[in-house]
Structure formats: structure tokens, C-alpha cells
């Protein structure tokens, strides 16, 4: 936004310092003059040069007072200018860092030395903001690169299949149509997942009371056919747990967890347990599944976009896009909750989500 030119902060502080010095000096001189004149005789007896009197003091002290005021003004301006420059030098460093950040350089840090004061606190907050921005930008760039790579695969398949069909229409058969349908659905699923992930990160949704136990039952009912095809048993336990948030996003959160638990389960005979319970000022959703043992270094990376865990059972009803737990993490953060992922002893995964209670 364009602004009209004005006085700099340094000049304003200089004038303020000089004004305070001049006013203080003027008050001191006035009080001194008043006390001196109060106890000296007047010059009505003609003794102008034989004893101190008000007339002599007015001529001598008045000239000295005027010179002192001129000196105070000069001292106030020069000293105020130097003092203001020293006091505002941290702001210059912060402004330089802000200009570099505006140009796209987020790696610069201010790191003001010295003990804590208002300027150093501002500097530390600014450094923390730059660090988070740099991390966020790097994450977004990595996410964009991964999303482009993941979208390119189904689109390239679609393009190849369409080229075959266009060159020889007689080769259009059931198998080609099925492959086109699978590739197009994967691209659509990935696009919808990206949009949902973006929506969760923005946190732009209407909040209303949500019973997580009902959400868990609905997710289990929806995914029951998929679990039965894999021989996985779904078990919903717990009690009513009410939080405030988006029913649609919370349903997707639990659905993604249960779906992830099903496809990462054992080939047959595995179980998935969905448990809800209220805790002190919080609501808990816990999803556990049996399965293969996970390496300890793999678990912390599961919430990263396009990060896949163990080899999963793939079929037409769930090809997977690698965004399940990333979407879960995004929705949990948008609802100001906490996500904990841990490997179960003996194999499988335990995911615990804590959301604010009502």
C-alpha cells in the first residue's frame, strides 16, 4: 500500500530526546533563577555595582542561561540521534531479514546477541517464524513434486491406452476399457485426496458437535465388505465421545485409519479394533490392526505424503495413493488434536488420536 513520506523513527526519537533535555534544562534554570532572585535585594538604593542585586543577576545569569540552553539543544539533538541509532539498530537487522524473506531467501537468521529484551524477543520470534516458513515451503515443494510424479503415472497410462485405441479402434475390448477405468479412477482418487488434504490444512470448515462412536460405527459399516473379502475381522468398542468439528472430515479421518488397517493386515484371520472413549477434556479414537512388524525408523515417516508402509494387498477397490495417514494428520491438526502412531508388539500398528472434548 503506497504511503506518504514521513519522519523516520530515528528522527522522531531524536526530537523526543532533545525535547525532554531542553524542557528539563529550562525547568532547572527557571527554578534556579527564581530561588536566586527571591533572596537578592532590588536595585532601588543605587547600589548597582557594590553588592549583588537582581539587576546584576538578570544580566549575568540570563546570558549564561541562554548559552546553556543552546548547548542543551545541541547536546540533545546530537546525543538523541546517536542514542536512537543505537537503540534502533536491531530493528534494522530485522528489517533486512524481512526484505531477504520477501525476496524468497528463508535461510537467513538474525540471532541478535546479548541478554533478553523486547528487541531480542522480537528477533527470536522472527527467527522461529522464518524457520517454520522454510520448513513449510520445503514440505510444500516436496509435496508438489511427489503429487506431480504420482499423477503423471495414471495419466501416462491413460494416454498410452487412448493412443492404442485411436490407432486401432478394433482393439477396443473389455480388458482395455477396464484398464482405462482403473487408471482414470486412480487419477480421480488422487486428485480428491489432494483436495481433501488441502482443505484439512486450511482448516476452513464449519464446526458442530460430533459423536466419534457413531463415526466409528459408520466407517466400520462402510468398510465391512472390504474387510470380509480379506478375511479381516472388524471390532468396534468403546463409548460415546463427543467433540466439535467437521463430521465429513472426521468420518474421512476414521475411514482412512480403518482402511489403512485393513489393507496392511494379515492375508487372512487378522483383526482391526476401533475404540472410542472420553477422557479428561478430550476424546480418544484408537485404531489397532494385526499385521507384519514395522521397522522403528519407518513409523515416524508414515504421515508424510506418498509414504507407504509395508507391501499392501492391492485390488480394484483400493489401489492406494499414499495419502491416507497424511490426510489423517492434516485433519487432526485442523481440529487442534494430537496424533500418535506406534508399532504393536508382535506386528501391526496402533494409531491413537486425541481431540478436544465438549
N, C-alpha and C positions, 0 to 999 in steps of 0.2 A: 504494500500500500504506500503510495507516494506521500511524503510528509514535507512540510515547510521547514526550511533551515531554522535552527535554534541554537541557543548557547549550549556548549558542551558541559558535561557533568563536572569536568575538572575546573572549568571557568566558574561554574556556579558555586562549587565548593570553595574556590579561591576567594570569590567575592564574599561568601558567607564568613570564612575565617577572618578576612580583612575587616569586615563589618563588625564582627564581635570584638576584635582587638581595638579598633578605633572607638567603639562605644564604651568599652571597659576603660580605655585610657582617658576618654573625655570625662567619664564619671569620676575617675580618680582625681584628675586635675581640678574638676569643679569642686569636689569635696575639699581638697587641699586648699584651694583658693578661698573657699568660703570660711574655713576654720582660721586661716591666716588673717583675712580681713576682719574677722569678728573681734579679734583681740588686739588690733592695732588702732591707735588714735587717728582721728581725721586730721586734715591739714589746715584747720581753720585758725590756728595760732601762729601761722607764718613760719613754722619750723620745718621747712621743706627738706633741708639738707643736713640738719643737725641730729635727727632721730628718725627711726623707721616710722613710716606712716603709710596710709592706704594709697596715697598718690604714687609714692616711690614704688611700692609693691606692685601696683597695677601696671606701671611702665616696665619694670624689670621682669616680673613674673609672667606678665602677659606675653612679652616677646619670647621668653623661654618656653612657655606653654604652646605657643603657635609652632615653634620649631619642633617641639616634642610630638605634636600631632602629625606634622608632616612625616617625621621619622616613623611614627606608628603606622601611618598609612602605607609607606613604602615597605616596612617590615612585614605588615600583614599581607600585602599583595605577593611579595616575593616568597615569604615563608609559607603562605597558603598555597601558592602554586606548586612549590616543591613538595609540601606535605600531601596535597591532593593527588599529585602524580604518584607518590609512593603508595598511598592508600589504594589507588585505583589500578595499580599495575597488575594485580591478579585478574581483574576484570578484562584487561587487555589480552591476557593469555587465554582466558575462557572464550573471549570473542574470536580470537584466532582459531581456536579449536572448533568453534561453531562454524566458522567460514570453511574450514577444511572439510567438516562433515557435510556441509551443504554442497560441496563440490564432489562428494562421493567417497572421500577418504575417511573411513571409520576406524582405522587402526591407531590414530593419534590419541595420546592420553596426556592430560595436563599434569597431574601428580605434583601439586603445589607442596613445597617443603614447609616445615615449621609445625607449630602446635595448632590445635584445632581452634578455628574461629569461624565467623559467618562465611568468609570468602573460601576458606579451605573446605568447609562443609558443602558449599555450592560446587566447588571443584570436584569433590569426591562423588557427589550425586551425578554430576555431568559425566564423569568417567564411567560410572556404573551404567548410565544410560547409553553411552557410546558402546560399551562392551555388550550390552544386551542387543542393541541395534545391529552391531556387527554379527553377532551370533544369529540373530533373526534373519538378516539378509543372506548370510551364508546358507542357512537352512532353507530359505525360500529358493535360492538359486539351485541348490542340490535337489530340492523337491521338483522344481520346474524341469530340470534335466532328466530326472527319473520319470516324471509324468510324460514328457515327450518321448522318451525311449519306450515306455510301456504302451503308449497309444500308437506308436509307429508300427509295432508288431501286428496287431489285428488289422490296422488299416492297410498295411502292406499285403497281408493275406487276402483281404477283400479286393484289393486292386489286382492281384495276380489271378484270383478266381474269376473276376469280371473280365479280365483280358482273355482268359481261356474261353469263356462263354461268348465273348464278342467275336473272336476269331473263328470259332466253330460252334454255331448255335446247336448243332446236332448232338454235342457232348453235354448239353444241359440235362442232367438227370437228378434223381433223388439224392444221391450222395453229394453232388455239387451244391444243391440247394441247402442241404443240412450243414455243410461246411460254411457256406455263406451266412447262414443263420447263426451258427456258433460264433463266428468271427465278429459279426455285427453286434451280437448280444454282449460279447466281451467288451467291445469298444463302448457300448452304451452303459454297461455296468461300471466301467472305469470312469467314464465321464460323470455319471451320477454320484459315484463315490467321491470324486474330486470336488464336486459342487457341495456335497454334504460336509466334507472336511473343511471347506472354506467357510461355510455357514457356521459350523461349530466354532471355528477360530474367531469369527467376528462377534459371536455372542448376541446376534440380533434375532431375538425370538421372544414371544410372549410367555410369561411365566404364570403358572397356575398349579394348584395342588395336584400331586401325582402319587398314587399308591404303587410303590415298587413291587409289592407282592402280586398285584394284578398284572403289571407289566411283565413280570417273570412268567406268570402262567400263560399270558398271550404269546410270548416269544416261544415258550416250550410247545404250545399247541401248534404254532405255525411250522416249527422245525421238526415236529414229531415224525412225519413221513420220511424226511431225510435221515433221521436217526434210526428208524426201523429198517431202512434199506441197508444200513451199515451194521446192523445188529447192536446198536448202542442204546443203552437204557437212559432215559431222561428222568430225573427225580427232582421235583420242586418241593422245597421245605421252607419253614420259617413262618413269620407272622407279618401282620400289616406294618408297613414302614412308609410313612408319608413325607415327601419332600416337595420343594417348589421348583418347577422348571417346565421344560417343553415336553409334553407327552410323546410327541413324534420323535424327538431326538433321544429321549430316554429309552423308548422302545427300540430304536435302532442300536443304541448302546448295548442293551441286554441281548438283542438278537445277534449282533456281531460277536459278542462273547460266547454265546451258546453255539453259534455256527462254527466259530473257530475251534471250540472244544470238541465238536462232533467230528470235523474233518481232520483234526490232529489226533484222534483217538486210536485205539487199537483196531485191528481189522474186524474183530467181532468180539462180543462179550464185554465191551467196555462200558463205562458209566460216565454220565455227566450230571453233576449235582448243582442245582441253583438254589441258593439260600438267601433269604432276606430277613433282616431283623432291625429293630430300632435300637440305637444306643444313645448315650448321653449327648443330647443336642445334635445327633447325627443319625443317618440311615445307612445301612450296610447292605450291599449286594455282593455275594461271593459265588463265583463260578469255578468249579473244580472238574477236572477230567483226568481219566487214566490215559496212559499213553507211554511213549518212549521217554527215556531220560534225556533231559536237556542239558547241554553244557552250561556251566555257570556264567561264562562270558557271553552267551547268546541271549540270556533272559533280559538284560538291560536294553538291548537293541530292538526288542520286538515291537516297541511303539513307534519306531522310525518308519516313515512312509516307504512302501515297497520292500520292507524287510520280511522275509518269510522264514519260518522256523524249520521244523523237520519236514521230511518228504510227506506230503499230504495225499490223501486219496482224492483224486480228481474225477469228476464226472460232469455230465452236461448240466446238472442242476447247480453246480458250484465250481466254476473254474478258478476262482480266486483272483484278486487283483493286488494283493499285498497291502491293502489299506485298512483292514479290519481293526486292528489294535490302534493304528494311528488315528482313526476316526473316534474310537473309544476314548483315547487320551484327549483328543480335542474337545469332545463333548463334556468330559469330566472337568476339564479346565474351565470351560464356559459356564458350568454350573458351580464353580468355586469348590470343587471336591478334590479328593485325593485318590490316586491310583497306585496300587501295589501289586506287582507281579512276582511270583516266586515259583520255583520248581518244586513239585511234590516229591517227597521221598518215595522211591520206587518207580518214578516215572510220571509224566503228566505235568499239568500246570494248575496253579491256583491264582486266580485273579480276584482281588478284593477292591471294591470301590466304596468310598465313604463320601456321602453327600450331606449337605446341611439339612437338618430336620426341621419340621414345622412346630 
